[in-house]
Amino acid sequence: MNEPLSPLIHLIDDDLAVRESLALLIGTVGLRTQGWADPQAFLEGFDRGGIGAIVLDVRMPGIGGLALLETLIAQGVDQPMIMLTGHGTVEMCRRAFKAGAAEFLEKPVDDEQLLEALQHAVRQHIRSRERAQADQAARERHAQLSEREREVLGFIVAGLTNKEIARALALSPRTVETHRANLFAKLGCDSLAQLIRRYAALVDSTP
């Protein structure tokens, strides 16, 4: 997997001159690029775990840009995708955004507009991956909890005191304090507010 600080922009266009000019432009802002002339080769060979974005030409032989976009989205690819076309229509634009495109730009593409769209897409992708990693870490921590600890956690988040939790679960307050301490340790929390935030993030990330 590519490092988050070294994103890669995939350029998918059957025109070599277009790929080379886009690569030169994108390189001016420090972003790496990889060109692909064949959409099918891209589907088979690109690193889905990498950080970056995908630039797609709409009209290409074989698999067109819109069909490729829909295939990538259906496969769960999370890199933002920017569509380029020299013959755009309202329906084409609508279909692209409905399918999940991050941006739809007409050729000749304005350099600043494309660079801004790419930099925004990369930032969004990095944040998305960071959130996904944090969600996974929260789920792994939660999986370490015993059934009793999960019960205590639910009562803590609901605002009950240790004594109230003890009464609800027919436990001694000291036992509840022990479960509470274990919860903070296993979930890596230093405060009640942090515990509640992590619990909320866990609930939000659970399918």
FILOMAR-630107 format. One record per residue: residue in three letters; z, y, x of N, C-alpha, C, O in turn. Coordinates in Angstrom, 3 decimals, padded with zeros to 6 digits, m for minus. Layout:
BEGIN
PT  res        nw        nv        nu       caw       cav       cau        cw        cv        cu        ow        ov        ou
PT  ALA         Z         Y         X         Z         Y         X         Z         Y         X         Z         Y         X
...
# end
This chain:
BEGIN
PT  res        nw        nv        nu       caw       cav       cau        cw        cv        cu        ow        ov        ou
PT  MET   000.000  m001.200   000.848   000.000   000.000   000.000   000.000   001.244   000.879   000.716   001.294   001.879
PT  ASN  m000.795   002.246   000.517  m000.829   003.481   001.284   000.475   004.237   001.127   001.116   004.173   000.078
PT  GLU   000.862   004.947   002.163   002.072   005.749   002.092   001.876   006.900   001.117   000.769   007.431   001.021
PT  PRO   002.927   007.308   000.382   002.815   008.411  m000.569   002.308   009.697   000.063   001.645   010.489  m000.607
PT  LEU   002.608   009.925   001.349   002.193   011.151   001.995   000.766   011.068   002.517   000.275   012.030   003.107
PT  SER   000.082   009.932   002.312  m001.289   009.766   002.772  m002.171   009.256   001.641  m002.694   008.144   001.710
PT  PRO  m002.337   010.070   000.596  m003.126   009.632  m000.557  m004.601   009.463  m000.195  m005.105   010.072   000.748
PT  LEU  m005.270   008.624  m000.967  m006.687   008.337  m000.748  m007.467   008.637  m002.024  m007.099   008.195  m003.112
PT  ILE  m008.547   009.395  m001.871  m009.418   009.724  m003.003  m010.644   008.818  m002.954  m011.384   008.824  m001.971
PT  HIS  m010.856   008.044  m004.006  m012.026   007.172  m004.087  m013.174   007.938  m004.745  m013.015   008.498  m005.830
PT  LEU  m014.328   007.958  m004.080  m015.507   008.656  m004.591  m016.544   007.619  m004.998  m017.088   006.917  m004.146
PT  ILE  m016.817   007.519  m006.285  m017.743   006.504  m006.790  m018.986   007.202  m007.338  m018.965   007.795  m008.417
PT  ASP  m020.061   007.116  m006.568  m021.320   007.775  m006.928  m022.431   007.056  m006.177  m022.293   006.783  m004.984
PT  ASP  m023.526   006.746  m006.855  m024.613   006.025  m006.190  m025.432   006.917  m005.267  m026.282   006.417  m004.529
PT  ASP  m025.199   008.218  m005.291  m025.927   009.173  m004.448  m025.145   009.416  m003.154  m024.066   010.007  m003.187
PT  LEU  m025.680   008.964  m002.019  m025.005   009.109  m000.728  m024.746   010.567  m000.387  m023.675   010.907   000.115
PT  ALA  m025.730   011.442  m000.660  m025.566   012.853  m000.327  m024.395   013.465  m001.098  m023.650   014.283  m000.557
PT  VAL  m024.238   013.069  m002.350  m023.131   013.575  m003.166  m021.805   013.087  m002.599  m020.857   013.862  m002.475
PT  ARG  m021.736   011.813  m002.258  m020.495   011.269  m001.702  m020.118   011.984  m000.404  m018.953   012.321  m000.191
PT  GLU  m021.088   012.210   000.444  m020.800   012.854   001.735  m020.360   014.300   001.558  m019.443   014.755   002.241
PT  SER  m021.007   015.029   000.645  m020.631   016.434   000.435  m019.245   016.537  m000.195  m018.465   017.424   000.151
PT  LEU  m018.941   015.628  m001.120  m017.610   015.630  m001.731  m016.541   015.270  m000.696  m015.453   015.847  m000.688
PT  ALA  m016.860   014.320   000.167  m015.903   013.922   001.202  m015.596   015.088   002.138  m014.442   015.303   002.509
PT  LEU  m016.629   015.838   002.520  m016.419   016.997   003.394  m015.551   018.049   002.704  m014.640   018.612   003.309
PT  LEU  m015.846   018.303   001.434  m015.081   019.293   000.677  m013.621   018.869   000.541  m012.714   019.659   000.806
PT  ILE  m013.398   017.636   000.133  m012.031   017.156  m000.107  m011.241   017.089   001.191  m010.027   017.291   001.201
PT  GLY  m011.937   016.804   002.283  m011.269   016.755   003.578  m010.711   018.095   004.015  m009.808   018.142   004.851
PT  THR  m011.230   019.192   003.463  m010.747   020.526   003.860  m009.317   020.785   003.405  m008.657   021.689   003.917
PT  VAL  m008.832   019.996   002.446  m007.440   020.167   001.998  m006.569   019.002   002.480  m005.466   018.784   001.979
PT  GLY  m007.085   018.265   003.457  m006.274   017.232   004.090  m006.194   015.914   003.351  m005.344   015.082   003.667
PT  LEU  m007.059   015.705   002.375  m007.051   014.450   001.634  m008.084   013.485   002.211  m009.207   013.880   002.523
PT  ARG  m007.696   012.220   002.350  m008.615   011.200   002.824  m009.511   010.737   001.675  m009.129   010.815   000.507
PT  THR  m010.696   010.261   002.017  m011.624   009.777   000.999  m012.220   008.430   001.409  m012.273   008.084   002.589
PT  GLN  m012.658   007.697   000.412  m013.426   006.475   000.632  m014.541   006.452  m000.389  m014.293   006.552  m001.590
PT  GLY  m015.777   006.318   000.087  m016.920   006.344  m000.805  m017.365   004.960  m001.237  m017.286   003.994  m000.478
PT  TRP  m017.837   004.886  m002.480  m018.339   003.638  m003.043  m019.653   003.922  m003.759  m019.708   004.767  m004.653
PT  ALA  m020.717   003.212  m003.364  m022.003   003.372  m004.034  m022.112   002.464  m005.253  m022.826   002.771  m006.207
PT  ASP  m021.390   001.336  m005.210  m021.495   000.317  m006.253  m020.183   000.203  m007.032  m019.168  m000.188  m006.457
PT  PRO  m020.179   000.531  m008.312  m018.957   000.440  m009.115  m018.351  m000.958  m009.112  m017.128  m001.101  m009.108
PT  GLN  m019.196  m001.995  m009.114  m018.675  m003.354  m009.133  m017.943  m003.675  m007.831  m016.902  m004.331  m007.842
PT  ALA  m018.492  m003.209  m006.715  m017.825  m003.415  m005.426  m016.483  m002.695  m005.405  m015.507  m003.205  m004.855
PT  PHE  m016.437  m001.511  m006.003  m015.179  m000.772  m006.086  m014.151  m001.564  m006.893  m013.000  m001.699  m006.477
PT  LEU  m014.567  m002.082  m008.040  m013.653  m002.861  m008.881  m013.053  m004.034  m008.122  m011.882  m004.369  m008.302
PT  GLU  m013.852  m004.649  m007.281  m013.422  m005.842  m006.575  m012.633  m005.537  m005.303  m011.863  m006.372  m004.828
PT  GLY  m012.830  m004.331  m004.750  m012.278  m004.091  m003.420  m011.227  m003.012  m003.250  m010.599  m002.953  m002.193
PT  PHE  m011.004  m002.156  m004.233  m010.087  m001.049  m003.974  m008.628  m001.465  m004.143  m008.312  m002.404  m004.874
PT  ASP  m007.751  m000.746  m003.449  m006.320  m001.055  m003.450  m005.651  m000.417  m004.665  m005.455   000.798  m004.707
PT  ARG  m005.305  m001.236  m005.646  m004.680  m000.721  m006.862  m003.264  m000.208  m006.622  m002.732   000.550  m007.432
PT  GLY  m002.658  m000.615  m005.523  m001.307  m000.163  m005.231  m001.255   001.163  m004.499  m000.174   001.717  m004.298
PT  GLY  m002.412   001.684  m004.096  m002.437   002.914  m003.308  m002.142   004.158  m004.131  m002.233   004.162  m005.358
PT  ILE  m001.786   005.214  m003.407  m001.570   006.528  m004.022  m002.847   007.345  m003.887  m003.496   007.314  m002.841
PT  GLY  m003.210   008.070  m004.930  m004.400   008.913  m004.843  m005.035   009.158  m006.190  m004.349   009.247  m007.208
PT  ALA  m006.366   009.268  m006.190  m007.109   009.532  m007.417  m008.510   008.944  m007.274  m008.931   008.561  m006.182
PT  ILE  m009.214   008.881  m008.386  m010.558   008.306  m008.425  m011.513   009.326  m009.027  m011.263   009.863  m010.106
PT  VAL  m012.618   009.592  m008.318  m013.653   010.496  m008.815  m014.853   009.651  m009.213  m015.414   008.930  m008.388
PT  LEU  m015.245   009.741  m010.476  m016.301   008.891  m011.022  m017.494   009.715  m011.489  m017.337   010.696  m012.214
PT  ASP  m018.695   009.305  m011.064  m019.903   009.894  m011.637  m020.187   009.179  m012.947  m020.082   007.954  m013.015
PT  VAL  m020.539   009.912  m013.974  m020.754   009.303  m015.285  m021.990   008.420  m015.298  m021.956   007.306  m015.821
PT  ARG  m023.088   008.915  m014.722  m024.350   008.173  m014.803  m024.615   007.443  m013.492  m024.922   008.064  m012.474
PT  MET  m024.492   006.109  m013.530  m024.774   005.265  m012.373  m025.475   004.002  m012.843  m025.269   003.567  m013.976
PT  PRO  m026.308   003.401  m011.980  m026.952   002.140  m012.350  m025.894   001.056  m012.578  m024.839   001.069  m011.943
PT  GLY  m026.175   000.137  m013.468  m025.221  m000.943  m013.732  m024.073  m000.438  m014.585  m024.268  m000.022  m015.727
PT  ILE  m022.879  m000.478  m014.025  m021.698  m000.015  m014.754  m021.652   001.507  m014.710  m021.510   002.083  m013.631
PT  GLY  m021.768   002.169  m015.853  m021.682   003.620  m015.891  m020.249   004.084  m015.711  m019.309   003.297  m015.826
PT  GLY  m020.093   005.366  m015.427  m018.777   005.920  m015.166  m017.802   005.757  m016.324  m016.631   005.444  m016.109
PT  LEU  m018.276   005.967  m017.555  m017.383   005.848  m018.708  m016.938   004.405  m018.914  m015.775   004.146  m019.222
PT  ALA  m017.873   003.464  m018.742  m017.517   002.048  m018.878  m016.537   001.641  m017.779  m015.613   000.865  m018.020
PT  LEU  m016.744   002.167  m016.577  m015.839   001.862  m015.472  m014.455   002.443  m015.731  m013.442   001.792  m015.475
PT  LEU  m014.419   003.667  m016.238  m013.147   004.294  m016.600  m012.386   003.428  m017.601  m011.195   003.170  m017.422
PT  GLU  m013.065   002.985  m018.644  m012.420   002.175  m019.670  m011.947   000.833  m019.112  m010.895   000.333  m019.509
PT  THR  m012.711   000.254  m018.204  m012.318  m001.008  m017.575  m011.067  m000.828  m016.734  m010.145  m001.641  m016.797
PT  LEU  m011.037   000.239  m015.948  m009.882   000.496  m015.080  m008.616   000.737  m015.901  m007.548   000.221  m015.569
PT  ILE  m008.738   001.511  m016.960  m007.585   001.773  m017.821  m007.098   000.474  m018.460  m005.895   000.221  m018.536
PT  ALA  m008.050  m000.350  m018.922  m007.690  m001.623  m019.551  m006.995  m002.555  m018.560  m006.175  m003.382  m018.959
PT  GLN  m007.314  m002.429  m017.285  m006.699  m003.258  m016.251  m005.351  m002.704  m015.782  m004.693  m003.304  m014.932
PT  GLY  m004.948  m001.572  m016.330  m003.653  m001.003  m015.976  m003.650  m000.174  m014.714  m002.583   000.109  m014.168
PT  VAL  m004.822   000.226  m014.233  m004.892   001.071  m013.038  m004.295   002.438  m013.362  m004.666   003.059  m014.358
PT  ASP  m003.372   002.906  m012.524  m002.668   004.154  m012.846  m003.125   005.358  m012.024  m002.627   006.462  m012.242
PT  GLN  m004.050   005.181  m011.092  m004.558   006.339  m010.376  m005.291   007.275  m011.347  m006.106   006.806  m012.142
PT  PRO  m005.020   008.588  m011.302  m005.719   009.522  m012.185  m007.222   009.489  m011.905  m007.641   009.337  m010.758
PT  MET  m008.027   009.631  m012.953  m009.483   009.554  m012.810  m010.147   010.839  m013.277  m009.882   011.337  m014.371
PT  ILE  m011.014   011.361  m012.421  m011.731   012.604  m012.701  m013.206   012.271  m012.852  m013.811   011.686  m011.953
PT  MET  m013.782   012.642  m013.981  m015.178   012.340  m014.277  m016.079   013.510  m013.893  m015.746   014.670  m014.136
PT  LEU  m017.226   013.191  m013.289  m018.228   014.202  m012.947  m019.540   013.836  m013.632  m019.925   012.667  m013.663
PT  THR  m020.226   014.835  m014.180  m021.518   014.571  m014.802  m022.424   015.788  m014.709  m021.970   016.932  m014.755
PT  GLY  m023.710   015.513  m014.577  m024.685   016.593  m014.576  m025.269   016.827  m015.940  m025.997   017.799  m016.146
PT  HIS  m024.964   015.956  m016.879  m025.532   016.060  m018.231  m024.448   015.768  m019.253  m024.537   014.789  m019.995
PT  GLY  m023.448   016.591  m019.294  m022.325   016.361  m020.180  m022.602   016.743  m021.619  m023.370   017.666  m021.891
PT  THR  m021.975   016.031  m022.537  m022.022   016.356  m023.958  m020.596   016.385  m024.487  m019.679   015.860  m023.857
PT  VAL  m020.422   016.994  m025.634  m019.097   017.049  m026.241  m018.585   015.639  m026.521  m017.412   015.342  m026.297
PT  GLU  m019.481   014.763  m027.018  m019.080   013.393  m027.327  m018.683   012.637  m026.069  m017.725   011.863  m026.082
PT  MET  m019.412   012.857  m024.988  m019.092   012.204  m023.718  m017.736   012.657  m023.199  m016.938   011.851  m022.719
PT  CYS  m017.490   013.943  m023.302  m016.208   014.511  m022.869  m015.071   013.958  m023.729  m014.016   013.587  m023.214
PT  ARG  m015.290   013.908  m025.017  m014.274   013.393  m025.940  m013.951   011.940  m025.622  m012.786   011.544  m025.593
PT  ARG  m014.993   011.152  m025.384  m014.790   009.728  m025.081  m014.017   009.549  m023.767  m013.154   008.679  m023.656
PT  ALA  m014.342   010.387  m022.777  m013.668   010.281  m021.479  m012.181   010.572  m021.609  m011.356   009.814  m021.098
PT  PHE  m011.831   011.652  m022.282  m010.417   012.000  m022.429  m009.686   010.980  m023.309  m008.527   010.653  m023.054
PT  LYS  m010.363   010.484  m024.337  m009.749   009.479  m025.200  m009.448   008.207  m024.417  m008.444   007.537  m024.659
PT  ALA  m010.333   007.885  m023.474  m010.152   006.674  m022.664  m009.054   006.837  m021.626  m008.500   005.847  m021.148
PT  GLY  m008.733   008.087  m021.269  m007.649   008.298  m020.309  m008.008   009.093  m019.081  m007.242   009.108  m018.117
PT  ALA  m009.171   009.767  m019.082  m009.558   010.574  m017.927  m008.582   011.739  m017.734  m008.087   012.318  m018.701
PT  ALA  m008.317   012.068  m016.466  m007.444   013.201  m016.170  m008.193   014.520  m016.262  m007.610   015.552  m016.594
PT  GLU  m009.509   014.481  m015.963  m010.311   015.702  m015.991  m011.772   015.310  m016.174  m012.178   014.202  m015.823
PT  PHE  m012.562   016.238  m016.733  m013.990   016.021  m016.954  m014.710   017.283  m016.497  m014.575   018.341  m017.112
PT  LEU  m015.481   017.167  m015.405  m016.119   018.343  m014.811  m017.633   018.169  m014.764  m018.139   017.076  m014.511
PT  GLU  m018.347   019.266  m015.012  m019.811   019.227  m014.975  m020.336   019.645  m013.613  m019.777   020.530  m012.965
PT  LYS  m021.433   018.992  m013.175  m022.123   019.352  m011.946  m023.074   020.515  m012.226  m023.587   020.613  m013.341
PT  PRO  m023.324   021.387  m011.272  m022.667   021.440  m009.956  m021.199   021.836  m010.108  m020.869   022.827  m010.761
PT  VAL  m020.340   021.050  m009.498  m018.910   021.234  m009.659  m018.422   022.418  m008.828  m018.777   022.569  m007.659
PT  ASP  m017.603   023.250  m009.460  m016.975   024.349  m008.735  m015.967   023.768  m007.732  m015.080   022.999  m008.103
PT  ASP  m016.119   024.150  m006.461  m015.289   023.566  m005.404  m013.798   023.746  m005.670  m013.022   022.795  m005.579
PT  GLU  m013.416   024.953  m005.995  m011.987   025.228  m006.208  m011.441   024.466  m007.409  m010.309   023.982  m007.397
PT  GLN  m012.260   024.370  m008.435  m011.833   023.662  m009.644  m011.609   022.180  m009.347  m010.626   021.596  m009.803
PT  LEU  m012.520   021.572  m008.584  m012.375   020.162  m008.242  m011.161   019.938  m007.343  m010.378   019.016  m007.574
PT  LEU  m011.004   020.769  m006.329  m009.869   020.599  m005.416  m008.543   020.778  m006.140  m007.590   020.037  m005.897
PT  GLU  m008.487   021.759  m007.027  m007.263   021.977  m007.796  m006.962   020.772  m008.680  m005.813   020.341  m008.785
PT  ALA  m008.008   020.228  m009.318  m007.822   019.062  m010.185  m007.347   017.854  m009.380  m006.481   017.106  m009.831
PT  LEU  m007.912   017.666  m008.194  m007.524   016.530  m007.363  m006.096   016.662  m006.848  m005.327   015.701  m006.879
PT  GLN  m005.741   017.857  m006.373  m004.387   018.052  m005.851  m003.351   017.877  m006.954  m002.280   017.313  m006.726
PT  HIS  m003.674   018.362  m008.152  m002.771   018.185  m009.286  m002.653   016.696  m009.631  m001.560   016.202  m009.905
PT  ALA  m003.788   015.988  m009.617  m003.786   014.561  m009.946  m002.950   013.768  m008.952  m002.197   012.876  m009.343
PT  VAL  m003.080   014.088  m007.675  m002.314   013.373  m006.646  m000.818   013.624  m006.820  m000.012   012.698  m006.732
PT  ARG  m000.452   014.889  m007.070   000.971   015.199  m007.281   001.514   014.425  m008.484   002.615   013.875  m008.433
PT  GLN   000.741   014.388  m009.553   001.158   013.669  m010.754   001.306   012.176  m010.474   002.233   011.534  m010.968
PT  HIS   000.391   011.630  m009.681   000.443   010.203  m009.386   001.674   009.866  m008.548   002.336   008.856  m008.789
PT  ILE   001.975   010.703  m007.574   003.158   010.472  m006.745   004.417   010.507  m007.612   005.287   009.645  m007.480
PT  ARG   004.514   011.503  m008.499   005.689   011.599  m009.382   005.774   010.383  m010.301   006.861   009.861  m010.551
PT  SER   004.623   009.935  m010.802   004.592   008.772  m011.691   005.078   007.520  m010.971   005.846   006.738  m011.532
PT  ARG   004.635   007.329  m009.732   005.065   006.158  m008.962   006.563   006.239  m008.646   007.267   005.230  m008.686
PT  GLU   007.041   007.449  m008.332   008.468   007.609  m008.039   009.312   007.275  m009.257   010.356   006.633  m009.144
PT  ARG   008.849   007.719  m010.436   009.576   007.402  m011.672   009.572   005.899  m011.923   010.586   005.330  m012.327
PT  ALA   008.429   005.258  m011.684   008.322   003.816  m011.902   009.260   003.060  m010.969   009.892   002.084  m011.374
PT  GLN   009.350   003.515  m009.713   010.244   002.863  m008.759   011.705   003.053  m009.160   012.516   002.133  m009.049
PT  ALA   012.030   004.266  m009.628   013.404   004.532  m010.065   013.754   003.694  m011.289   014.868   003.181  m011.395
PT  ASP   012.803   003.554  m012.216   013.032   002.736  m013.414   013.256   001.277  m013.032   014.132   000.611  m013.582
PT  GLN   012.456   000.787  m012.084   012.601  m000.602  m011.652   013.954  m000.827  m010.991   014.605  m001.848  m011.214
PT  ALA   014.372   000.146  m010.169   015.679   000.038  m009.505   016.799   000.019  m010.536   017.770  m000.725  m010.392
PT  ALA   016.662   000.845  m011.585   017.689   000.880  m012.641   017.753  m000.455  m013.382   018.838  m000.941  m013.703
PT  ARG   016.593  m001.041  m013.648   016.581  m002.333  m014.341   017.206  m003.421  m013.473   017.918  m004.293  m013.973
PT  GLU   016.938  m003.365  m012.180   017.511  m004.366  m011.272   019.026  m004.228  m011.190   019.742  m005.229  m011.164
PT  ARG   019.518  m002.984  m011.147   020.970  m002.770  m011.126   021.609  m003.274  m012.423   022.653  m003.925  m012.410
PT  HIS   020.946  m002.951  m013.548   021.493  m003.349  m014.841   021.539  m004.869  m014.968   022.442  m005.418  m015.599
PT  ALA   020.560  m005.546  m014.365   020.524  m007.009  m014.427   021.703  m007.637  m013.693   022.042  m008.793  m013.946
PT  GLN   022.333  m006.887  m012.783   023.476  m007.396  m012.024   024.775  m007.350  m012.833   025.774  m007.954  m012.444
PT  LEU   024.754  m006.642  m013.945   025.969  m006.499  m014.741   026.266  m007.772  m015.532   025.360  m008.472  m015.983
PT  SER   027.549  m008.049  m015.685   027.955  m009.158  m016.550   027.828  m008.709  m018.008   027.667  m007.522  m018.290
PT  GLU   027.903  m009.664  m018.919   027.815  m009.335  m020.336   028.951  m008.408  m020.748   028.741  m007.481  m021.532
PT  ARG   030.146  m008.648  m020.230   031.291  m007.794  m020.547   031.085  m006.393  m019.999   031.399  m005.412  m020.675
PT  GLU   030.564  m006.286  m018.788   030.323  m004.966  m018.193   029.294  m004.186  m019.009   029.401  m002.967  m019.136
PT  ARG   028.317  m004.869  m019.552   027.322  m004.190  m020.388   027.963  m003.686  m021.681   027.625  m002.606  m022.165
PT  GLU   028.877  m004.460  m022.230   029.594  m004.017  m023.423   030.406  m002.761  m023.106   030.381  m001.789  m023.862
PT  VAL   031.118  m002.791  m021.993   031.932  m001.640  m021.596   031.040  m000.425  m021.356   031.386   000.692  m021.740
PT  LEU   029.897  m000.649  m020.723   028.962   000.447  m020.469   028.533   001.104  m021.776   028.513   002.330  m021.882
PT  GLY   028.193   000.296  m022.760   027.779   000.846  m024.050   028.856   001.697  m024.685   028.560   002.743  m025.262
PT  PHE   030.116   001.259  m024.587   031.223   002.031  m025.154   031.457   003.327  m024.365   031.755   004.368  m024.951
PT  ILE   031.321   003.257  m023.039   031.497   004.465  m022.208   030.466   005.518  m022.594   030.794   006.690  m022.782
PT  VAL   029.206   005.077  m022.710   028.134   006.009  m023.061   028.355   006.584  m024.459   027.985   007.725  m024.734
PT  ALA   028.967   005.777  m025.345   029.251   006.252  m026.710   030.408   007.241  m026.748   030.682   007.843  m027.787
PT  GLY   031.096   007.412  m025.601   032.162   008.412  m025.532   033.567   007.891  m025.750   034.495   008.687  m025.894
PT  LEU   033.754   006.580  m025.780   035.094   006.035  m025.997   035.926   006.105  m024.714   035.399   006.003  m023.606
PT  THR   037.225   006.280  m024.891   038.143   006.280  m023.753   038.441   004.838  m023.344   038.100   003.896  m024.059
PT  ASN   039.083   004.678  m022.179   039.445   003.332  m021.726   040.340   002.619  m022.738   040.168   001.428  m022.998
PT  LYS   041.293   003.352  m023.304   042.193   002.742  m024.287   041.436   002.310  m025.534   041.690   001.236  m026.079
PT  GLU   040.511   003.142  m025.984   039.722   002.801  m027.179   038.832   001.587  m026.902   038.664   000.722  m027.761
PT  ILE   038.267   001.534  m025.700   037.441   000.387  m025.328   038.298  m000.881  m025.268   037.890  m001.949  m025.724
PT  ALA   039.487  m000.735  m024.699   040.409  m001.878  m024.596   040.727  m002.438  m025.976   040.731  m003.654  m026.168
PT  ARG   040.995  m001.554  m026.940   041.292  m002.004  m028.305   040.076  m002.681  m028.935   040.202  m003.707  m029.603
PT  ALA   038.909  m002.102  m028.717   037.692  m002.642  m029.336   037.344  m004.029  m028.803   036.817  m004.869  m029.533
PT  LEU   037.643  m004.260  m027.526   037.287  m005.533  m026.901   038.480  m006.473  m026.722   038.352  m007.551  m026.142
PT  ALA   039.630  m006.053  m027.226   040.856  m006.861  m027.090   041.160  m007.149  m025.629   041.451  m008.284  m025.250
PT  LEU   041.089  m006.106  m024.818   041.382  m006.210  m023.392   042.521  m005.270  m023.043   042.880  m004.401  m023.838
PT  SER   043.084  m005.439  m021.871   044.086  m004.482  m021.400   043.365  m003.277  m020.808   042.256  m003.415  m020.292
PT  PRO   043.982  m002.093  m020.873   043.362  m000.904  m020.276   043.068  m001.104  m018.787   042.068  m000.600  m018.276
PT  ARG   043.937  m001.839  m018.096   043.700  m002.074  m016.657   042.415  m002.884  m016.450   041.652  m002.627  m015.518
PT  THR   042.187  m003.857  m017.325   040.953  m004.652  m017.213   039.728  m003.786  m017.460   038.712  m003.933  m016.781
PT  VAL   039.823  m002.885  m018.431   038.713  m001.970  m018.703   038.467  m001.074  m017.493   037.317  m000.810  m017.140
PT  GLU   039.530  m000.610  m016.860   039.390   000.228  m015.663   038.679  m000.539  m014.555   037.874   000.032  m013.819
PT  THR   038.974  m001.828  m014.437   038.306  m002.654  m013.421   036.813  m002.782  m013.735   035.971  m002.654  m012.847
PT  HIS   036.496  m003.037  m015.008   035.085  m003.128  m015.407   034.377  m001.794  m015.169   033.229  m001.760  m014.726
PT  ARG   035.061  m000.718  m015.462   034.489   000.613  m015.285   034.174   000.856  m013.811   033.104   001.365  m013.477
PT  ALA   035.104   000.493  m012.935   034.892   000.670  m011.496   033.709  m000.175  m011.023   032.897   000.278  m010.216
PT  ASN   033.619  m001.394  m011.527   032.497  m002.261  m011.162   031.164  m001.681  m011.628   030.152  m001.776  m010.933
PT  LEU   031.184  m001.080  m012.814   029.972  m000.459  m013.342   029.480   000.655  m012.421   028.300   000.714  m012.076
PT  PHE   030.387   001.524  m012.035   030.020   002.639  m011.172   029.477   002.126  m009.839   028.513   002.673  m009.304
PT  ALA   030.098   001.078  m009.308   029.661   000.534  m008.021   028.285  m000.128  m008.135   027.407   000.124  m007.310
PT  LYS   028.095  m000.970  m009.151   026.837  m001.697  m009.291   025.665  m000.787  m009.637   024.538  m001.025  m009.204
PT  LEU   025.934   000.257  m010.420   024.865   001.173  m010.814   024.688   002.320  m009.832   023.799   003.155  m009.998
PT  GLY   025.536   002.362  m008.804   025.399   003.393  m007.774   025.650   004.791  m008.279   024.950   005.729  m007.898
PT  CYS   026.662   004.943  m009.148   026.966   006.245  m009.746   028.260   006.822  m009.174   029.210   006.097  m008.880
PT  ASP   028.267   008.149  m009.024   029.447   008.844  m008.507   030.194   009.621  m009.588   031.309   010.092  m009.364
PT  SER   029.570   009.751  m010.767   030.195   010.528  m011.842   029.797   009.949  m013.190   028.837   009.187  m013.299
PT  LEU   030.558   010.328  m014.220   030.248   009.869  m015.571   028.887   010.398  m016.017   028.121   009.687  m016.667
PT  ALA   028.591   011.649  m015.664   027.310   012.243  m016.057   026.142   011.458  m015.462   025.133   011.225  m016.126
PT  GLN   026.295   011.059  m014.210   025.239   010.288  m013.555   025.096   008.918  m014.206   023.983   008.421  m014.376
PT  LEU   026.210   008.313  m014.567   026.182   007.018  m015.242   025.417   007.119  m016.557   024.590   006.263  m016.871
PT  ILE   025.695   008.154  m017.310   025.034   008.336  m018.609   023.544   008.591  m018.417   022.721   008.060  m019.164
PT  ARG   023.184   009.418  m017.402   021.764   009.693  m017.138   021.025   008.408  m016.776   019.910   008.180  m017.243
PT  ARG   021.639   007.574  m015.950   020.981   006.331  m015.533   020.856   005.361  m016.703   019.867   004.638  m016.815
PT  TYR   021.857   005.350  m017.566   021.790   004.488  m018.743   020.651   004.963  m019.659   019.889   004.152  m020.185
PT  ALA   020.550   006.278  m019.840   019.502   006.835  m020.690   018.110   006.528  m020.108   017.184   006.190  m020.845
PT  ALA   017.976   006.651  m018.774   016.703   006.356  m018.117   016.353   004.885  m018.280   015.186   004.534  m018.453
PT  LEU   017.362   004.030  m018.226   017.129   002.605  m018.385   016.629   002.290  m019.795   015.685   001.520  m019.971
PT  VAL   017.267   002.889  m020.787   016.868   002.669  m022.182   015.444   003.163  m022.392   014.649   002.498  m023.056
PT  ASP   015.111   004.338  m021.824   013.780   004.911  m021.995   012.706   004.065  m021.329   011.571   004.014  m021.802
PT  SER   013.064   003.393  m020.219   012.060   002.633  m019.458   011.918   001.196  m019.930   011.024   000.477  m019.484
PT  THR   012.804   000.774  m020.837   012.742  m000.611  m021.312   011.657  m000.755  m022.382   011.689  m000.043  m023.386
PT  PRO   010.692  m001.673  m022.182   009.605  m001.820  m023.154   010.135  m002.176  m024.545   009.352  m002.336  m025.481
# end
